[in-house]
C-alpha cells in the first residue's frame, strides 16, 4: 500500500515539474523575443 502511494506521489511530482519546466521555458522564450524586438526597434 505504501509503495503504491509513494509511486503515485512521485508520478504526480514529475508531472508538476514537467509542467513548471514548460511554462518556465516558454516564459524565457517570450522574454527573449520581446528583448529582441525592443533591441531591433532601437537600432
N, C-alpha and C positions, 0 to 999 in steps of 0.2 A: 504493500500500500504506500509506504513512504517513498519507495523508489519511483513509483508512478507519479506521485505528486512532485517530486524533485525534477523528474524528466519534463513534466508539463511546465513547471516554473522556468526551467532553462529554455525550453522552446519559446515560451512567451517572451522571455527576456531577449532572446535572439531576434525575434520579430520586431520588438520595440527598438532594439539597437539598429537593425537594418533600416527601419523607417526614419529614425533620427539621422542616420548617416545620409540617407537620400535627401531629406529636407535640408540638412546642413550643406551638402554638395550643391544642391540647387540654389541655396542662398548665396553661396560663394560665387557660383557662376553668374548669377544675376548681378551681384555687386561688381564683378569684373566687367561684365557687359556695360553696366552703367558708367563705370570708370573710363572704359574705352571711348564711349560716346562723348562723355564730357571732355576728355583729353583731345579727341579729334575736333570737337567743336571749338576748342580754344586755339587750335593751331591755324 
